[in-house]
Amino acid sequence: MNDYEQYLGTWTGPAPATVGGPVRITVRGVSASGAPEVVLGFEALGGPTPLTGVTVADGRLTGTMGPTLLSLERTGHTLKGSLTSSVLPGLAFELRRGHPMDAVFASPRRTLAADARPDRQASPTAAALTGAVEDGRLPWVDSLHLIEGGETVLEEYFYGRTPDGLHSLQSATKSITALLFGTLVAEGAVDLDVPAGRYLKHREGTRWIDEAYGVTSHELLSMSAGLDWDEVERPYSDPDNDATRMNGAPDWIEFVLNTPLGARRRPGDFVYQSGLSLLMGELVRAVTGLPVPEAARRRLFEPLGIERFHWMTMPDGTCHTGGGLWLTPRDFAKFGRLVLDGGVWEGRRVLPAEWIRRSVTEQSAPAGPHPLVPRMAAYGYQWWLLDTPAPDGGTVRSASALGHGGQIMHILPDTGTAVVATAHDWLGASELTDALLDLVLHPGDGR
């Protein structure tokens, strides 16, 4: 028997409790390339996601989806699996043969939220968005929320996803981290204009502290610190990508604090550097004396009624405030309403209006077109500021939280609109960022 044949069929089992939901792996046989065809479905990540580079050697099946490696090993009637990645938390799980689940993941079949109202489809934009998922113009999207006029007019789920499943936000985490950071600024615990190292004295012995870097918290938030850091020119699959190097280091914060400043550091120049977002989390921990997840629960999540979440935290207490937050799509969408309403949630002020304003207005700008986000015009406090062509020939600016795989929140303050999507396009750069904005601004032209 060929090694791959012992894996044929559909295997199911529970995901780790921290993220919840089932794991479904289907091995379909041999493809034209001679490798087994493997599709991974995972409630917390979405599904299906086809794997590439699938091989079977010494009885172990491995495959990749972007920067994530899946490894499977069969022992009797049990399939032991693990995920290792530079952009996802490491996960281990055990599966058993299950009934075929391909139908669940075969198409973007709608699963309405349990409390969805029929009149939610009255919005032309809502109809355009759901239609675009179903006809493939918004590929791999597994949830959609649309907020218009202060109300959620669309809440829909696809590919078997349900409202109560946690979803990785990837780098959209950064925008939530900035809102949490704003609670410290609001109470005067952090001064944006003093060197951030003032709050990190417990990290003596690193270049940042010992050489007294002058980088301020404002520059952390606006990604204008100017570290010698390459996260864009090299793909995340490249071991020399600095974010990948950081994720592989035993101490993430130490790695960032030992990174030298760039030779041509200029105030106000935006350069995407995820390590700065992790320093924001370390600063939250130092100032509050609390683990970041607990600080977030007290200061941000409880006021919004968010009870279930997972925030990836290392054994040393370092929280991945650059990409490790998992929320339900419904709770993720709450931040769209919070920002549109100037920091107020259901009549209660959660954040100062001034912090919201600063977060979504220009604080830094790139030197030229951004290779990964072509519509980028500027950057706020961990929010991308994008300019999209408008029907009148001008442009409309959005404040956008963007995460790998299609985790997207576009907020259009001028129109009082927010569109929020989660997806599982783990194989590469997503085109969803522009497509969602085009559908919101041009719902009737089929573009």
QUIQUICOR-V748334 format. One record per backbone hydrogen bond with DSSP energy under -1.0 kcal/mol. NH is the residue of the N-H (numbers start at 0). CO is the residue of the C=O. E is the energy in kcal/mol with one decimal. If there is no record, write none. Layout:
nh:NH co:CO e:E
nh:NH co:CO e:E
This chain:
nh:4 co:1 e:-1.1
nh:6 co:3 e:-2.0
nh:7 co:4 e:-1.1
nh:8 co:26 e:-2.2
nh:10 co:24 e:-2.8
nh:11 co:95 e:-3.2
nh:12 co:22 e:-1.4
nh:14 co:20 e:-2.8
nh:18 co:15 e:-1.7
nh:19 co:15 e:-2.7
nh:22 co:12 e:-3.5
nh:23 co:40 e:-3.6
nh:24 co:10 e:-2.4
nh:25 co:38 e:-2.5
nh:26 co:8 e:-2.5
nh:27 co:36 e:-3.0
nh:30 co:34 e:-3.5
nh:33 co:30 e:-1.8
nh:36 co:28 e:-1.7
nh:38 co:25 e:-2.4
nh:39 co:48 e:-2.5
nh:40 co:23 e:-3.7
nh:41 co:45 e:-2.3
nh:42 co:21 e:-2.5
nh:44 co:41 e:-1.1
nh:45 co:41 e:-3.7
nh:48 co:39 e:-1.9
nh:50 co:37 e:-2.4
nh:51 co:63 e:-3.1
nh:54 co:61 e:-2.4
nh:56 co:59 e:-2.3
nh:59 co:56 e:-2.0
nh:60 co:71 e:-2.1
nh:61 co:54 e:-2.5
nh:62 co:69 e:-1.9
nh:63 co:51 e:-2.8
nh:64 co:67 e:-2.3
nh:67 co:64 e:-1.5
nh:68 co:83 e:-3.0
nh:69 co:62 e:-3.1
nh:70 co:81 e:-2.3
nh:71 co:60 e:-3.1
nh:72 co:79 e:-2.3
nh:74 co:77 e:-3.2
nh:77 co:74 e:-2.0
nh:78 co:94 e:-3.0
nh:79 co:72 e:-2.8
nh:80 co:92 e:-3.1
nh:81 co:70 e:-1.9
nh:82 co:90 e:-2.7
nh:83 co:68 e:-2.1
nh:90 co:82 e:-1.7
nh:92 co:80 e:-2.4
nh:94 co:78 e:-2.9
nh:95 co:11 e:-2.8
nh:97 co:9 e:-2.9
nh:103 co:100 e:-1.4
nh:108 co:106 e:-2.7
nh:110 co:156 e:-3.9
nh:115 co:112 e:-1.9
nh:119 co:116 e:-1.8
nh:120 co:117 e:-1.4
nh:121 co:118 e:-1.8
nh:126 co:122 e:-2.2
nh:127 co:123 e:-2.2
nh:128 co:124 e:-2.4
nh:129 co:125 e:-2.4
nh:130 co:126 e:-2.1
nh:131 co:127 e:-1.8
nh:132 co:128 e:-1.6
nh:133 co:129 e:-2.1
nh:134 co:130 e:-2.0
nh:136 co:131 e:-1.2
nh:137 co:131 e:-2.2
nh:140 co:137 e:-1.1
nh:141 co:421 e:-2.3
nh:142 co:421 e:-1.4
nh:143 co:155 e:-2.5
nh:144 co:419 e:-2.4
nh:145 co:153 e:-1.9
nh:146 co:417 e:-3.1
nh:147 co:150 e:-2.5
nh:150 co:147 e:-1.8
nh:152 co:145 e:-2.2
nh:153 co:145 e:-1.3
nh:155 co:143 e:-2.3
nh:157 co:141 e:-2.2
nh:160 co:157 e:-2.0
nh:164 co:161 e:-1.4
nh:166 co:326 e:-2.5
nh:167 co:43 e:-1.2
nh:168 co:324 e:-2.6
nh:171 co:168 e:-2.1
nh:172 co:169 e:-2.0
nh:173 co:170 e:-1.5
nh:175 co:171 e:-1.0
nh:176 co:172 e:-2.6
nh:177 co:173 e:-2.0
nh:178 co:174 e:-1.3
nh:179 co:175 e:-2.2
nh:180 co:176 e:-2.7
nh:181 co:177 e:-1.6
nh:182 co:179 e:-1.3
nh:184 co:180 e:-1.7
nh:185 co:181 e:-2.4
nh:186 co:182 e:-1.2
nh:187 co:184 e:-1.3
nh:188 co:183 e:-2.1
nh:193 co:190 e:-1.2
nh:195 co:214 e:-3.1
nh:197 co:194 e:-1.8
nh:198 co:195 e:-2.0
nh:199 co:196 e:-1.5
nh:202 co:199 e:-2.2
nh:203 co:200 e:-1.3
nh:207 co:256 e:-2.4
nh:209 co:205 e:-3.0
nh:210 co:206 e:-2.8
nh:212 co:207 e:-2.3
nh:216 co:193 e:-1.0
nh:217 co:191 e:-2.1
nh:219 co:215 e:-1.6
nh:220 co:216 e:-2.5
nh:221 co:217 e:-2.1
nh:222 co:219 e:-1.1
nh:223 co:218 e:-2.1
nh:227 co:259 e:-3.0
nh:228 co:226 e:-1.6
nh:237 co:234 e:-1.9
nh:240 co:237 e:-2.2
nh:241 co:229 e:-2.6
nh:244 co:240 e:-2.6
nh:245 co:241 e:-2.4
nh:246 co:242 e:-2.5
nh:247 co:243 e:-1.3
nh:248 co:245 e:-1.5
nh:254 co:250 e:-2.1
nh:255 co:251 e:-2.0
nh:256 co:252 e:-2.8
nh:257 co:253 e:-1.3
nh:258 co:255 e:-1.7
nh:261 co:225 e:-3.5
nh:264 co:261 e:-1.0
nh:268 co:265 e:-1.8
nh:269 co:364 e:-2.5
nh:270 co:222 e:-2.4
nh:275 co:272 e:-1.6
nh:277 co:273 e:-1.4
nh:278 co:274 e:-1.8
nh:279 co:275 e:-1.5
nh:280 co:276 e:-1.4
nh:281 co:277 e:-2.1
nh:282 co:278 e:-2.4
nh:283 co:279 e:-2.2
nh:284 co:280 e:-2.3
nh:285 co:281 e:-2.3
nh:286 co:282 e:-2.6
nh:287 co:283 e:-2.4
nh:288 co:284 e:-1.8
nh:294 co:290 e:-2.5
nh:295 co:291 e:-2.9
nh:296 co:292 e:-2.2
nh:297 co:293 e:-2.3
nh:298 co:294 e:-2.5
nh:299 co:295 e:-2.4
nh:300 co:295 e:-2.9
nh:301 co:296 e:-2.6
nh:304 co:301 e:-1.7
nh:305 co:300 e:-2.7
nh:309 co:325 e:-1.8
nh:311 co:323 e:-2.6
nh:313 co:317 e:-3.2
nh:316 co:313 e:-2.4
nh:319 co:311 e:-2.8
nh:320 co:318 e:-2.0
nh:323 co:319 e:-2.4
nh:325 co:309 e:-2.8
nh:326 co:166 e:-1.8
nh:331 co:327 e:-2.5
nh:332 co:328 e:-2.3
nh:334 co:331 e:-1.3
nh:335 co:332 e:-1.1
nh:336 co:332 e:-1.3
nh:337 co:333 e:-2.4
nh:338 co:334 e:-2.2
nh:339 co:335 e:-2.4
nh:340 co:336 e:-2.3
nh:341 co:338 e:-1.8
nh:342 co:337 e:-3.0
nh:344 co:347 e:-3.2
nh:347 co:344 e:-2.0
nh:349 co:342 e:-3.0
nh:350 co:342 e:-1.8
nh:355 co:351 e:-1.7
nh:356 co:352 e:-2.5
nh:357 co:353 e:-2.5
nh:358 co:354 e:-2.3
nh:359 co:355 e:-1.6
nh:362 co:378 e:-3.2
nh:363 co:378 e:-1.7
nh:364 co:267 e:-2.1
nh:375 co:372 e:-2.1
nh:376 co:384 e:-3.2
nh:377 co:384 e:-1.7
nh:378 co:363 e:-2.4
nh:379 co:382 e:-3.2
nh:380 co:358 e:-1.9
nh:381 co:220 e:-1.3
nh:381 co:379 e:-1.1
nh:383 co:399 e:-2.6
nh:384 co:377 e:-2.3
nh:385 co:397 e:-2.1
nh:386 co:374 e:-2.1
nh:387 co:395 e:-2.4
nh:389 co:393 e:-2.6
nh:392 co:389 e:-1.9
nh:395 co:387 e:-2.6
nh:397 co:385 e:-2.4
nh:398 co:410 e:-2.7
nh:399 co:383 e:-3.3
nh:400 co:408 e:-2.4
nh:402 co:406 e:-2.3
nh:405 co:402 e:-1.6
nh:406 co:402 e:-1.8
nh:407 co:420 e:-2.6
nh:408 co:400 e:-2.2
nh:409 co:418 e:-2.8
nh:410 co:398 e:-2.5
nh:411 co:416 e:-3.3
nh:414 co:411 e:-1.2
nh:415 co:411 e:-1.0
nh:416 co:411 e:-1.7
nh:417 co:146 e:-1.9
nh:418 co:409 e:-2.2
nh:419 co:144 e:-2.8
nh:420 co:407 e:-2.9
nh:421 co:142 e:-1.5
nh:423 co:139 e:-1.6
nh:424 co:404 e:-2.5
nh:425 co:423 e:-1.7
nh:434 co:430 e:-1.7
nh:435 co:431 e:-2.6
nh:436 co:432 e:-1.2
nh:437 co:433 e:-2.6
nh:438 co:434 e:-2.0
nh:439 co:435 e:-2.0
nh:440 co:436 e:-2.3
nh:441 co:437 e:-2.3
nh:444 co:441 e:-1.3
